[in-house]
Every structure is written in structure tokens, then in C-alpha cells.
Amino acid sequence: MDKKPLSDLTDQELLQEAKKRKSASITNAFLIGFLIGVVFYSVVKNTWGFLTLIPLFLAYKLINNSKYEKEELENFLKERGLK
């Protein structure tokens, strides 16, 4: 399935995309919490090492990616006067 740029979407499709991203952000929040929990457990068990850095890196990527997507979508919604 081809992903269209946000600028090419109609108003209705843009609102649907906002709903999809809201549910995706909830999933991302769960994953970030889980990854931070893994890091916390690792630190408590004194196993700080390379395997502890992987969840930190993944959490960082999830946070940054969702932040930029959210800002871009909000700008398009505001530009078109939706929501």
C-alpha cells in the first residue's frame, strides 16, 4: 500500500490519519514504558551493559519519530482549519 504525503490527502483522509496516529501513539507509549521498564530492571540487577543500551536507543527513536509526525500532522490540520 502506497503511503501518500499528508499534503495530498483530502480533509476527510487527514482526519482519519489523525485518528490512526492517535491510536499509534498509545501503542508507542506502551512500548516506551516497557522498554524503560527493561532498562530499570537491568539497572536494579546490576547488569548495565550493551543489552541495556538497545532498549534506550529504541525508546529514543520512538519518541523522536512520533514527535515529528505529530507536529507535521498538527500543522496540516491547523492550515486547513480542521479540529
PDB file of N, CA, C and O in Angstrom:
ATOM      1  N   MET A   1       0.846  -1.172   0.000  1.00  0.00           N
ATOM      2  CA  MET A   1       0.000   0.000   0.000  1.00  0.00           C
ATOM      3  C   MET A   1       0.897   1.242   0.000  1.00  0.00           C
ATOM      4  O   MET A   1       1.801   1.376   0.824  1.00  0.00           O
ATOM      5  N   ASP A   2       0.626   2.126  -0.928  1.00  0.00           N
ATOM      6  CA  ASP A   2       1.407   3.350  -1.058  1.00  0.00           C
ATOM      7  C   ASP A   2       0.962   4.370  -0.026  1.00  0.00           C
ATOM      8  O   ASP A   2      -0.234   4.611   0.142  1.00  0.00           O
ATOM      9  N   LYS A   3       1.913   4.962   0.659  1.00  0.00           N
ATOM     10  CA  LYS A   3       1.586   5.976   1.650  1.00  0.00           C
ATOM     11  C   LYS A   3       1.694   7.342   0.993  1.00  0.00           C
ATOM     12  O   LYS A   3       2.769   7.742   0.543  1.00  0.00           O
ATOM     13  N   LYS A   4       0.569   8.061   0.940  1.00  0.00           N
ATOM     14  CA  LYS A   4       0.543   9.373   0.314  1.00  0.00           C
ATOM     15  C   LYS A   4       1.072  10.418   1.291  1.00  0.00           C
ATOM     16  O   LYS A   4       0.893  10.293   2.503  1.00  0.00           O
ATOM     17  N   PRO A   5       1.725  11.447   0.756  1.00  0.00           N
ATOM     18  CA  PRO A   5       2.151  12.540   1.645  1.00  0.00           C
ATOM     19  C   PRO A   5       0.933  13.250   2.229  1.00  0.00           C
ATOM     20  O   PRO A   5      -0.139  13.259   1.624  1.00  0.00           O
ATOM     21  N   LEU A   6       1.104  13.840   3.401  1.00  0.00           N
ATOM     22  CA  LEU A   6      -0.019  14.498   4.071  1.00  0.00           C
ATOM     23  C   LEU A   6      -0.591  15.646   3.244  1.00  0.00           C
ATOM     24  O   LEU A   6      -1.783  15.941   3.336  1.00  0.00           O
ATOM     25  N   SER A   7       0.230  16.282   2.455  1.00  0.00           N
ATOM     26  CA  SER A   7      -0.253  17.416   1.664  1.00  0.00           C
ATOM     27  C   SER A   7      -1.208  16.979   0.552  1.00  0.00           C
ATOM     28  O   SER A   7      -1.991  17.793   0.063  1.00  0.00           O
ATOM     29  N   ASP A   8      -1.158  15.708   0.147  1.00  0.00           N
ATOM     30  CA  ASP A   8      -2.027  15.204  -0.916  1.00  0.00           C
ATOM     31  C   ASP A   8      -3.342  14.634  -0.405  1.00  0.00           C
ATOM     32  O   ASP A   8      -4.200  14.268  -1.208  1.00  0.00           O
ATOM     33  N   LEU A   9      -3.519  14.548   0.896  1.00  0.00           N
ATOM     34  CA  LEU A   9      -4.734  13.954   1.464  1.00  0.00           C
ATOM     35  C   LEU A   9      -5.879  14.963   1.471  1.00  0.00           C
ATOM     36  O   LEU A   9      -5.669  16.169   1.603  1.00  0.00           O
ATOM     37  N   THR A  10      -7.094  14.438   1.324  1.00  0.00           N
ATOM     38  CA  THR A  10      -8.278  15.286   1.451  1.00  0.00           C
ATOM     39  C   THR A  10      -8.524  15.564   2.933  1.00  0.00           C
ATOM     40  O   THR A  10      -7.867  14.983   3.797  1.00  0.00           O
ATOM     41  N   ASP A  11      -9.470  16.452   3.219  1.00  0.00           N
ATOM     42  CA  ASP A  11      -9.767  16.789   4.607  1.00  0.00           C
ATOM     43  C   ASP A  11     -10.220  15.561   5.390  1.00  0.00           C
ATOM     44  O   ASP A  11      -9.788  15.347   6.522  1.00  0.00           O
ATOM     45  N   GLN A  12     -11.082  14.765   4.790  1.00  0.00           N
ATOM     46  CA  GLN A  12     -11.596  13.564   5.456  1.00  0.00           C
ATOM     47  C   GLN A  12     -10.474  12.567   5.707  1.00  0.00           C
ATOM     48  O   GLN A  12     -10.389  11.991   6.792  1.00  0.00           O
ATOM     49  N   GLU A  13      -9.611  12.356   4.715  1.00  0.00           N
ATOM     50  CA  GLU A  13      -8.498  11.428   4.873  1.00  0.00           C
ATOM     51  C   GLU A  13      -7.517  11.934   5.932  1.00  0.00           C
ATOM     52  O   GLU A  13      -6.920  11.141   6.661  1.00  0.00           O
ATOM     53  N   LEU A  14      -7.354  13.244   6.012  1.00  0.00           N
ATOM     54  CA  LEU A  14      -6.462  13.828   7.006  1.00  0.00           C
ATOM     55  C   LEU A  14      -6.993  13.597   8.420  1.00  0.00           C
ATOM     56  O   LEU A  14      -6.216  13.313   9.331  1.00  0.00           O
ATOM     57  N   LEU A  15      -8.302  13.714   8.610  1.00  0.00           N
ATOM     58  CA  LEU A  15      -8.902  13.448   9.914  1.00  0.00           C
ATOM     59  C   LEU A  15      -8.781  11.973  10.284  1.00  0.00           C
ATOM     60  O   LEU A  15      -8.548  11.638  11.445  1.00  0.00           O
ATOM     61  N   GLN A  16      -8.940  11.095   9.296  1.00  0.00           N
ATOM     62  CA  GLN A  16      -8.768   9.661   9.558  1.00  0.00           C
ATOM     63  C   GLN A  16      -7.328   9.341   9.929  1.00  0.00           C
ATOM     64  O   GLN A  16      -7.075   8.508  10.800  1.00  0.00           O
ATOM     65  N   GLU A  17      -6.390  10.003   9.270  1.00  0.00           N
ATOM     66  CA  GLU A  17      -4.974   9.804   9.591  1.00  0.00           C
ATOM     67  C   GLU A  17      -4.673  10.270  11.012  1.00  0.00           C
ATOM     68  O   GLU A  17      -3.870   9.652  11.710  1.00  0.00           O
ATOM     69  N   ALA A  18      -5.313  11.359  11.443  1.00  0.00           N
ATOM     70  CA  ALA A  18      -5.126  11.848  12.806  1.00  0.00           C
ATOM     71  C   ALA A  18      -5.621  10.816  13.814  1.00  0.00           C
ATOM     72  O   ALA A  18      -4.988  10.609  14.849  1.00  0.00           O
ATOM     73  N   LYS A  19      -6.746  10.170  13.521  1.00  0.00           N
ATOM     74  CA  LYS A  19      -7.268   9.117  14.409  1.00  0.00           C
ATOM     75  C   LYS A  19      -6.311   7.933  14.473  1.00  0.00           C
ATOM     76  O   LYS A  19      -6.057   7.389  15.548  1.00  0.00           O
ATOM     77  N   LYS A  20      -5.778   7.535  13.310  1.00  0.00           N
ATOM     78  CA  LYS A  20      -4.854   6.403  13.275  1.00  0.00           C
ATOM     79  C   LYS A  20      -3.588   6.709  14.074  1.00  0.00           C
ATOM     80  O   LYS A  20      -3.081   5.856  14.803  1.00  0.00           O
ATOM     81  N   ARG A  21      -3.097   7.909  13.931  1.00  0.00           N
ATOM     82  CA  ARG A  21      -1.861   8.264  14.633  1.00  0.00           C
ATOM     83  C   ARG A  21      -2.090   8.396  16.124  1.00  0.00           C
ATOM     84  O   ARG A  21      -1.171   8.183  16.914  1.00  0.00           O
ATOM     85  N   LYS A  22      -3.315   8.748  16.524  1.00  0.00           N
ATOM     86  CA  LYS A  22      -3.604   8.822  17.957  1.00  0.00           C
ATOM     87  C   LYS A  22      -3.525   7.427  18.572  1.00  0.00           C
ATOM     88  O   LYS A  22      -2.951   7.252  19.646  1.00  0.00           O
ATOM     89  N   SER A  23      -4.101   6.435  17.893  1.00  0.00           N
ATOM     90  CA  SER A  23      -4.026   5.077  18.419  1.00  0.00           C
ATOM     91  C   SER A  23      -2.598   4.540  18.344  1.00  0.00           C
ATOM     92  O   SER A  23      -2.188   3.759  19.202  1.00  0.00           O
ATOM     93  N   ALA A  24      -1.842   4.946  17.335  1.00  0.00           N
ATOM     94  CA  ALA A  24      -0.444   4.529  17.238  1.00  0.00           C
ATOM     95  C   ALA A  24       0.379   5.153  18.358  1.00  0.00           C
ATOM     96  O   ALA A  24       1.326   4.538  18.848  1.00  0.00           O
ATOM     97  N   SER A  25       0.026   6.361  18.763  1.00  0.00           N
ATOM     98  CA  SER A  25       0.772   6.999  19.845  1.00  0.00           C
ATOM     99  C   SER A  25       0.530   6.298  21.177  1.00  0.00           C
ATOM    100  O   SER A  25       1.418   6.261  22.028  1.00  0.00           O
ATOM    101  N   ILE A  26      -0.655   5.748  21.361  1.00  0.00           N
ATOM    102  CA  ILE A  26      -0.931   4.974  22.573  1.00  0.00           C
ATOM    103  C   ILE A  26      -0.081   3.710  22.591  1.00  0.00           C
ATOM    104  O   ILE A  26       0.459   3.337  23.632  1.00  0.00           O
ATOM    105  N   THR A  27       0.038   3.054  21.447  1.00  0.00           N
ATOM    106  CA  THR A  27       0.881   1.863  21.337  1.00  0.00           C
ATOM    107  C   THR A  27       2.341   2.220  21.583  1.00  0.00           C
ATOM    108  O   THR A  27       3.056   1.496  22.276  1.00  0.00           O
ATOM    109  N   ASN A  28       2.781   3.337  21.014  1.00  0.00           N
ATOM    110  CA  ASN A  28       4.158   3.777  21.234  1.00  0.00           C
ATOM    111  C   ASN A  28       4.413   4.065  22.710  1.00  0.00           C
ATOM    112  O   ASN A  28       5.481   3.735  23.226  1.00  0.00           O
ATOM    113  N   ALA A  29       3.461   4.667  23.385  1.00  0.00           N
ATOM    114  CA  ALA A  29       3.619   4.965  24.811  1.00  0.00           C
ATOM    115  C   ALA A  29       3.774   3.672  25.613  1.00  0.00           C
ATOM    116  O   ALA A  29       4.585   3.601  26.537  1.00  0.00           O
ATOM    117  N   PHE A  30       2.999   2.662  25.258  1.00  0.00           N
ATOM    118  CA  PHE A  30       3.121   1.365  25.929  1.00  0.00           C
ATOM    119  C   PHE A  30       4.506   0.761  25.696  1.00  0.00           C
ATOM    120  O   PHE A  30       5.141   0.273  26.631  1.00  0.00           O
ATOM    121  N   LEU A  31       4.969   0.795  24.447  1.00  0.00           N
ATOM    122  CA  LEU A  31       6.285   0.235  24.125  1.00  0.00           C
ATOM    123  C   LEU A  31       7.404   0.989  24.830  1.00  0.00           C
ATOM    124  O   LEU A  31       8.349   0.376  25.327  1.00  0.00           O
ATOM    125  N   ILE A  32       7.306   2.302  24.878  1.00  0.00           N
ATOM    126  CA  ILE A  32       8.324   3.106  25.557  1.00  0.00           C
ATOM    127  C   ILE A  32       8.351   2.769  27.048  1.00  0.00           C
ATOM    128  O   ILE A  32       9.423   2.625  27.637  1.00  0.00           O
ATOM    129  N   GLY A  33       7.184   2.644  27.647  1.00  0.00           N
ATOM    130  CA  GLY A  33       7.110   2.268  29.055  1.00  0.00           C
ATOM    131  C   GLY A  33       7.719   0.899  29.309  1.00  0.00           C
ATOM    132  O   GLY A  33       8.435   0.703  30.291  1.00  0.00           O
ATOM    133  N   PHE A  34       7.438  -0.041  28.430  1.00  0.00           N
ATOM    134  CA  PHE A  34       8.004  -1.379  28.551  1.00  0.00           C
ATOM    135  C   PHE A  34       9.528  -1.342  28.434  1.00  0.00           C
ATOM    136  O   PHE A  34      10.230  -1.974  29.223  1.00  0.00           O
ATOM    137  N   LEU A  35      10.032  -0.605  27.451  1.00  0.00           N
ATOM    138  CA  LEU A  35      11.480  -0.518  27.254  1.00  0.00           C
ATOM    139  C   LEU A  35      12.175   0.152  28.438  1.00  0.00           C
ATOM    140  O   LEU A  35      13.249  -0.280  28.857  1.00  0.00           O
ATOM    141  N   ILE A  36      11.564   1.205  28.974  1.00  0.00           N
ATOM    142  CA  ILE A  36      12.132   1.860  30.153  1.00  0.00           C
ATOM    143  C   ILE A  36      12.091   0.908  31.350  1.00  0.00           C
ATOM    144  O   ILE A  36      13.000   0.916  32.180  1.00  0.00           O
ATOM    145  N   GLY A  37      11.053   0.101  31.440  1.00  0.00           N
ATOM    146  CA  GLY A  37      10.975  -0.910  32.494  1.00  0.00           C
ATOM    147  C   GLY A  37      12.089  -1.934  32.384  1.00  0.00           C
ATOM    148  O   GLY A  37      12.655  -2.352  33.393  1.00  0.00           O
ATOM    149  N   VAL A  38      12.405  -2.341  31.160  1.00  0.00           N
ATOM    150  CA  VAL A  38      13.505  -3.284  30.944  1.00  0.00           C
ATOM    151  C   VAL A  38      14.821  -2.665  31.386  1.00  0.00           C
ATOM    152  O   VAL A  38      15.641  -3.334  32.014  1.00  0.00           O
ATOM    153  N   VAL A  39      15.029  -1.402  31.065  1.00  0.00           N
ATOM    154  CA  VAL A  39      16.258  -0.713  31.466  1.00  0.00           C
ATOM    155  C   VAL A  39      16.318  -0.604  32.988  1.00  0.00           C
ATOM    156  O   VAL A  39      17.363  -0.856  33.586  1.00  0.00           O
ATOM    157  N   PHE A  40      15.212  -0.233  33.611  1.00  0.00           N
ATOM    158  CA  PHE A  40      15.165  -0.111  35.068  1.00  0.00           C
ATOM    159  C   PHE A  40      15.491  -1.447  35.728  1.00  0.00           C
ATOM    160  O   PHE A  40      16.282  -1.499  36.669  1.00  0.00           O
ATOM    161  N   TYR A  41      14.888  -2.523  35.239  1.00  0.00           N
ATOM    162  CA  TYR A  41      15.150  -3.855  35.779  1.00  0.00           C
ATOM    163  C   TYR A  41      16.627  -4.215  35.623  1.00  0.00           C
ATOM    164  O   TYR A  41      17.237  -4.783  36.528  1.00  0.00           O
ATOM    165  N   SER A  42      17.184  -3.880  34.474  1.00  0.00           N
ATOM    166  CA  SER A  42      18.584  -4.175  34.211  1.00  0.00           C
ATOM    167  C   SER A  42      19.501  -3.420  35.169  1.00  0.00           C
ATOM    168  O   SER A  42      20.489  -3.974  35.652  1.00  0.00           O
ATOM    169  N   VAL A  43      19.183  -2.176  35.441  1.00  0.00           N
ATOM    170  CA  VAL A  43      19.999  -1.372  36.353  1.00  0.00           C
ATOM    171  C   VAL A  43      19.886  -1.909  37.780  1.00  0.00           C
ATOM    172  O   VAL A  43      20.882  -1.977  38.500  1.00  0.00           O
ATOM    173  N   VAL A  44      18.677  -2.288  38.186  1.00  0.00           N
ATOM    174  CA  VAL A  44      18.478  -2.828  39.533  1.00  0.00           C
ATOM    175  C   VAL A  44      19.250  -4.133  39.711  1.00  0.00           C
ATOM    176  O   VAL A  44      19.788  -4.392  40.788  1.00  0.00           O
ATOM    177  N   LYS A  45      19.306  -4.942  38.681  1.00  0.00           N
ATOM    178  CA  LYS A  45      20.013  -6.218  38.753  1.00  0.00           C
ATOM    179  C   LYS A  45      21.509  -6.075  38.466  1.00  0.00           C
ATOM    180  O   LYS A  45      22.214  -7.078  38.350  1.00  0.00           O
ATOM    181  N   ASN A  46      21.996  -4.844  38.352  1.00  0.00           N
ATOM    182  CA  ASN A  46      23.413  -4.556  38.108  1.00  0.00           C
ATOM    183  C   ASN A  46      23.942  -5.222  36.840  1.00  0.00           C
ATOM    184  O   ASN A  46      25.056  -5.746  36.830  1.00  0.00           O
ATOM    185  N   THR A  47      23.161  -5.203  35.797  1.00  0.00           N
ATOM    186  CA  THR A  47      23.601  -5.767  34.513  1.00  0.00           C
ATOM    187  C   THR A  47      23.664  -4.675  33.457  1.00  0.00           C
ATOM    188  O   THR A  47      23.226  -4.872  32.324  1.00  0.00           O
ATOM    189  N   TRP A  48      24.207  -3.532  33.830  1.00  0.00           N
ATOM    190  CA  TRP A  48      24.336  -2.412  32.904  1.00  0.00           C
ATOM    191  C   TRP A  48      25.349  -2.802  31.837  1.00  0.00           C
ATOM    192  O   TRP A  48      26.496  -3.119  32.152  1.00  0.00           O
ATOM    193  N   GLY A  49      24.931  -2.780  30.584  1.00  0.00           N
ATOM    194  CA  GLY A  49      25.842  -3.155  29.508  1.00  0.00           C
ATOM    195  C   GLY A  49      25.231  -2.832  28.166  1.00  0.00           C
ATOM    196  O   GLY A  49      24.325  -2.005  28.061  1.00  0.00           O
ATOM    197  N   PHE A  50      25.733  -3.488  27.148  1.00  0.00           N
ATOM    198  CA  PHE A  50      25.282  -3.240  25.784  1.00  0.00           C
ATOM    199  C   PHE A  50      23.800  -3.562  25.609  1.00  0.00           C
ATOM    200  O   PHE A  50      23.086  -2.829  24.926  1.00  0.00           O
ATOM    201  N   LEU A  51      23.337  -4.638  26.213  1.00  0.00           N
ATOM    202  CA  LEU A  51      21.929  -5.015  26.067  1.00  0.00           C
ATOM    203  C   LEU A  51      20.984  -4.037  26.767  1.00  0.00           C
ATOM    204  O   LEU A  51      19.790  -4.013  26.471  1.00  0.00           O
ATOM    205  N   THR A  52      21.498  -3.249  27.673  1.00  0.00           N
ATOM    206  CA  THR A  52      20.694  -2.214  28.313  1.00  0.00           C
ATOM    207  C   THR A  52      20.573  -1.004  27.403  1.00  0.00           C
ATOM    208  O   THR A  52      19.573  -0.287  27.458  1.00  0.00           O
ATOM    209  N   LEU A  53      21.563  -0.769  26.579  1.00  0.00           N
ATOM    210  CA  LEU A  53      21.545   0.387  25.684  1.00  0.00           C
ATOM    211  C   LEU A  53      20.588   0.215  24.513  1.00  0.00           C
ATOM    212  O   LEU A  53      20.081   1.204  23.984  1.00  0.00           O
ATOM    213  N   ILE A  54      20.334  -1.006  24.104  1.00  0.00           N
ATOM    214  CA  ILE A  54      19.423  -1.248  22.976  1.00  0.00           C
ATOM    215  C   ILE A  54      18.019  -0.741  23.285  1.00  0.00           C
ATOM    216  O   ILE A  54      17.465  -0.014  22.461  1.00  0.00           O
ATOM    217  N   PRO A  55      17.401  -1.083  24.435  1.00  0.00           N
ATOM    218  CA  PRO A  55      16.074  -0.533  24.721  1.00  0.00           C
ATOM    219  C   PRO A  55      16.074   0.997  24.832  1.00  0.00           C
ATOM    220  O   PRO A  55      15.104   1.648  24.446  1.00  0.00           O
ATOM    221  N   LEU A  56      17.160   1.567  25.359  1.00  0.00           N
ATOM    222  CA  LEU A  56      17.250   3.029  25.432  1.00  0.00           C
ATOM    223  C   LEU A  56      17.247   3.651  24.044  1.00  0.00           C
ATOM    224  O   LEU A  56      16.574   4.656  23.814  1.00  0.00           O
ATOM    225  N   PHE A  57      17.995   3.060  23.119  1.00  0.00           N
ATOM    226  CA  PHE A  57      18.047   3.558  21.754  1.00  0.00           C
ATOM    227  C   PHE A  57      16.684   3.439  21.080  1.00  0.00           C
ATOM    228  O   PHE A  57      16.238   4.372  20.412  1.00  0.00           O
ATOM    229  N   LEU A  58      16.019   2.293  21.251  1.00  0.00           N
ATOM    230  CA  LEU A  58      14.697   2.101  20.638  1.00  0.00           C
ATOM    231  C   LEU A  58      13.671   3.079  21.206  1.00  0.00           C
ATOM    232  O   LEU A  58      12.852   3.617  20.461  1.00  0.00           O
ATOM    233  N   ALA A  59      13.708   3.311  22.497  1.00  0.00           N
ATOM    234  CA  ALA A  59      12.785   4.276  23.108  1.00  0.00           C
ATOM    235  C   ALA A  59      13.048   5.671  22.564  1.00  0.00           C
ATOM    236  O   ALA A  59      12.105   6.406  22.269  1.00  0.00           O
ATOM    237  N   TYR A  60      14.312   6.045  22.426  1.00  0.00           N
ATOM    238  CA  TYR A  60      14.671   7.351  21.870  1.00  0.00           C
ATOM    239  C   TYR A  60      14.128   7.508  20.455  1.00  0.00           C
ATOM    240  O   TYR A  60      13.566   8.552  20.125  1.00  0.00           O
ATOM    241  N   LYS A  61      14.286   6.488  19.612  1.00  0.00           N
ATOM    242  CA  LYS A  61      13.793   6.555  18.236  1.00  0.00           C
ATOM    243  C   LYS A  61      12.266   6.660  18.191  1.00  0.00           C
ATOM    244  O   LYS A  61      11.724   7.407  17.377  1.00  0.00           O
ATOM    245  N   LEU A  62      11.572   5.922  19.053  1.00  0.00           N
ATOM    246  CA  LEU A  62      10.110   6.002  19.093  1.00  0.00           C
ATOM    247  C   LEU A  62       9.646   7.389  19.517  1.00  0.00           C
ATOM    248  O   LEU A  62       8.683   7.917  18.961  1.00  0.00           O
ATOM    249  N   ILE A  63      10.315   7.975  20.484  1.00  0.00           N
ATOM    250  CA  ILE A  63       9.920   9.293  20.970  1.00  0.00           C
ATOM    251  C   ILE A  63      10.142  10.354  19.897  1.00  0.00           C
ATOM    252  O   ILE A  63       9.262  11.177  19.648  1.00  0.00           O
ATOM    253  N   ASN A  64      11.297  10.341  19.269  1.00  0.00           N
ATOM    254  CA  ASN A  64      11.592  11.350  18.252  1.00  0.00           C
ATOM    255  C   ASN A  64      10.720  11.199  17.016  1.00  0.00           C
ATOM    256  O   ASN A  64      10.236  12.196  16.479  1.00  0.00           O
ATOM    257  N   ASN A  65      10.514   9.994  16.563  1.00  0.00           N
ATOM    258  CA  ASN A  65       9.719   9.766  15.358  1.00  0.00           C
ATOM    259  C   ASN A  65       8.280  10.223  15.557  1.00  0.00           C
ATOM    260  O   ASN A  65       7.723  10.901  14.693  1.00  0.00           O
ATOM    261  N   SER A  66       7.679   9.866  16.672  1.00  0.00           N
ATOM    262  CA  SER A  66       6.284  10.237  16.900  1.00  0.00           C
ATOM    263  C   SER A  66       6.135  11.742  17.102  1.00  0.00           C
ATOM    264  O   SER A  66       5.103  12.311  16.749  1.00  0.00           O
ATOM    265  N   LYS A  67       7.147  12.391  17.664  1.00  0.00           N
ATOM    266  CA  LYS A  67       7.079  13.835  17.897  1.00  0.00           C
ATOM    267  C   LYS A  67       7.027  14.592  16.572  1.00  0.00           C
ATOM    268  O   LYS A  67       6.217  15.505  16.411  1.00  0.00           O
ATOM    269  N   TYR A  68       7.888  14.217  15.622  1.00  0.00           N
ATOM    270  CA  TYR A  68       7.922  14.916  14.338  1.00  0.00           C
ATOM    271  C   TYR A  68       6.667  14.638  13.515  1.00  0.00           C
ATOM    272  O   TYR A  68       6.152  15.543  12.859  1.00  0.00           O
ATOM    273  N   GLU A  69       6.173  13.414  13.538  1.00  0.00           N
ATOM    274  CA  GLU A  69       4.953  13.091  12.801  1.00  0.00           C
ATOM    275  C   GLU A  69       3.767  13.866  13.363  1.00  0.00           C
ATOM    276  O   GLU A  69       2.934  14.365  12.607  1.00  0.00           O
ATOM    277  N   LYS A  70       3.691  13.966  14.677  1.00  0.00           N
ATOM    278  CA  LYS A  70       2.582  14.664  15.317  1.00  0.00           C
ATOM    279  C   LYS A  70       2.600  16.151  14.963  1.00  0.00           C
ATOM    280  O   LYS A  70       1.560  16.732  14.656  1.00  0.00           O
ATOM    281  N   GLU A  71       3.779  16.761  15.008  1.00  0.00           N
ATOM    282  CA  GLU A  71       3.886  18.183  14.684  1.00  0.00           C
ATOM    283  C   GLU A  71       3.501  18.449  13.238  1.00  0.00           C
ATOM    284  O   GLU A  71       2.821  19.434  12.949  1.00  0.00           O
ATOM    285  N   GLU A  72       3.927  17.581  12.326  1.00  0.00           N
ATOM    286  CA  GLU A  72       3.607  17.753  10.916  1.00  0.00           C
ATOM    287  C   GLU A  72       2.101  17.644  10.685  1.00  0.00           C
ATOM    288  O   GLU A  72       1.520  18.448   9.956  1.00  0.00           O
ATOM    289  N   LEU A  73       1.477  16.658  11.303  1.00  0.00           N
ATOM    290  CA  LEU A  73       0.036  16.470  11.149  1.00  0.00           C
ATOM    291  C   LEU A  73      -0.732  17.639  11.748  1.00  0.00           C
ATOM    292  O   LEU A  73      -1.699  18.113  11.151  1.00  0.00           O
ATOM    293  N   GLU A  74      -0.318  18.108  12.914  1.00  0.00           N
ATOM    294  CA  GLU A  74      -0.992  19.245  13.538  1.00  0.00           C
ATOM    295  C   GLU A  74      -0.878  20.494  12.677  1.00  0.00           C
ATOM    296  O   GLU A  74      -1.827  21.275  12.600  1.00  0.00           O
ATOM    297  N   ASN A  75       0.256  20.695  12.034  1.00  0.00           N
ATOM    298  CA  ASN A  75       0.416  21.849  11.150  1.00  0.00           C
ATOM    299  C   ASN A  75      -0.538  21.787   9.972  1.00  0.00           C
ATOM    300  O   ASN A  75      -1.127  22.803   9.602  1.00  0.00           O
ATOM    301  N   PHE A  76      -0.704  20.609   9.373  1.00  0.00           N
ATOM    302  CA  PHE A  76      -1.635  20.467   8.250  1.00  0.00           C
ATOM    303  C   PHE A  76      -3.079  20.669   8.699  1.00  0.00           C
ATOM    304  O   PHE A  76      -3.869  21.287   7.986  1.00  0.00           O
ATOM    305  N   LEU A  77      -3.429  20.148   9.881  1.00  0.00           N
ATOM    306  CA  LEU A  77      -4.789  20.336  10.390  1.00  0.00           C
ATOM    307  C   LEU A  77      -5.072  21.802  10.650  1.00  0.00           C
ATOM    308  O   LEU A  77      -6.147  22.304  10.322  1.00  0.00           O
ATOM    309  N   LYS A  78      -4.112  22.481  11.235  1.00  0.00           N
ATOM    310  CA  LYS A  78      -4.289  23.904  11.536  1.00  0.00           C
ATOM    311  C   LYS A  78      -4.361  24.720  10.242  1.00  0.00           C
ATOM    312  O   LYS A  78      -5.150  25.659  10.137  1.00  0.00           O
ATOM    313  N   GLU A  79      -3.540  24.358   9.269  1.00  0.00           N
ATOM    314  CA  GLU A  79      -3.504  25.060   7.990  1.00  0.00           C
ATOM    315  C   GLU A  79      -4.845  24.985   7.262  1.00  0.00           C
ATOM    316  O   GLU A  79      -5.267  25.947   6.621  1.00  0.00           O
ATOM    317  N   ARG A  80      -5.500  23.850   7.367  1.00  0.00           N
ATOM    318  CA  ARG A  80      -6.782  23.650   6.681  1.00  0.00           C
ATOM    319  C   ARG A  80      -7.982  24.020   7.551  1.00  0.00           C
ATOM    320  O   ARG A  80      -9.123  23.962   7.093  1.00  0.00           O
ATOM    321  N   GLY A  81      -7.733  24.390   8.776  1.00  0.00           N
ATOM    322  CA  GLY A  81      -8.818  24.787   9.660  1.00  0.00           C
ATOM    323  C   GLY A  81      -9.643  23.635  10.190  1.00  0.00           C
ATOM    324  O   GLY A  81     -10.833  23.797  10.457  1.00  0.00           O
ATOM    325  N   LEU A  82      -9.030  22.478  10.345  1.00  0.00           N
ATOM    326  CA  LEU A  82      -9.718  21.299  10.872  1.00  0.00           C
ATOM    327  C   LEU A  82      -9.356  21.139  12.338  1.00  0.00           C
ATOM    328  O   LEU A  82      -8.248  21.469  12.760  1.00  0.00           O
ATOM    329  N   LYS A  83     -10.312  20.624  13.110  1.00  0.00           N
ATOM    330  CA  LYS A  83     -10.146  20.393  14.547  1.00  0.00           C
ATOM    331  C   LYS A  83      -9.861  21.662  15.254  1.00  0.00           C
ATOM    332  O   LYS A  83      -9.691  21.665  16.473  1.00  0.00           O
TER     333      LYS A  83
END
